[in-house]
Amino acid sequence: MKKNTGIPYELLTQEIFQALYDQNLVRNIVVDHDIELQGEATTHQIDVYWKFDQGDGIEKEVIVQCKDYASSIPQEKVLTLKAIVDDI
């Protein structure tokens, strides 16, 4: 059986955010896949990253950690994401 790397799911997610980037409702700055962001404590690998401005001069950032599981996401993965958001 072929191992599920999750990369096709990550790329699909990037395509969705790229479509958001390509529209004209917000000033888009970047949409990236598989990047590293420096937090206060450490560097974090991020699956999809979107940075934009809604016209108010305040840049917003969205990070997505893709999980392609056959079952519910384990609580520890959700708590890990919260820790990453808090650090960044």
C-alpha atoms as one frame of an Amber mdcrd trajectory, in Angstrom:
protein
   0.000   0.000   0.000   1.275   3.466  -0.915   2.197   5.689   2.065   0.061
   8.805   2.498   2.543  11.698   2.580  -0.159  14.375   2.885   1.605  16.458
   0.232  -1.231  16.228  -2.357  -3.623  17.509   0.329  -1.224  20.338   1.202
  -0.956  21.331  -2.466  -4.760  21.299  -2.853  -4.994  23.570   0.183  -2.415
  25.884  -1.350  -4.473  26.002  -4.575  -7.529  27.091  -2.561  -5.577  29.873
  -0.890  -4.011  30.795  -4.230  -7.565  31.318  -5.567  -8.172  33.650  -2.603
  -4.922  35.407  -3.448  -5.935  35.845  -7.095  -9.213  37.642  -6.269  -9.441
  41.405  -5.819 -11.276  41.801  -2.495  -8.140  42.084  -0.369  -4.558  43.179
  -1.012  -2.691  39.925  -1.040   0.927  39.793  -0.070   1.899  36.114  -0.330
   0.638  32.531  -0.501   3.337  29.925   0.183   3.567  26.164   0.656   5.941
  24.342   3.011   7.724  27.281   4.601   9.483  27.916   7.893   8.371  30.778
  10.148  10.435  31.987  13.066   8.538  32.103  16.330   9.723  33.580  19.608
  11.070  30.224  20.812  11.785  28.216  17.658  11.278  27.835  13.914   8.061
  26.150  12.706   7.354  24.305   9.456   4.058  25.604   8.023   2.134  23.729
   5.311   0.329  26.747   3.790   0.842  30.429   4.652  -1.280  33.387   3.448
  -0.570  37.028   4.268  -3.017  39.772   3.235  -4.406  43.240   4.034  -8.136
  44.031   3.875  -7.444  47.683   3.104  -7.142  48.802   6.720  -3.346  48.814
   6.679  -3.155  45.869   9.085  -1.509  42.771   7.665  -3.228  39.499   8.583
  -1.545  36.104   8.510  -3.158  32.679   8.109  -1.306  29.445   8.755  -2.653
  26.043   7.772  -1.362  22.718   8.998  -2.905  20.050   6.746  -3.830  16.728
   8.309  -4.990  13.996   5.949  -6.190  11.356   8.418  -8.841   8.699   7.989
 -10.137   9.485  11.494 -10.567  12.524  13.740  -7.491  14.632  14.372  -5.925
  13.684  17.717  -6.211  16.352  20.419  -2.424  16.597  20.748  -2.211  17.771
  17.107  -4.737  20.542  17.801  -2.852  21.583  20.933   0.411  21.574  18.971
  -1.133  23.939  16.412  -2.262  26.264  19.212   1.273  26.277  20.627   2.663
  27.137  17.174   0.170  30.021  16.758   1.018  31.280  20.257   4.765  31.150
  19.500   4.458  32.896  16.150
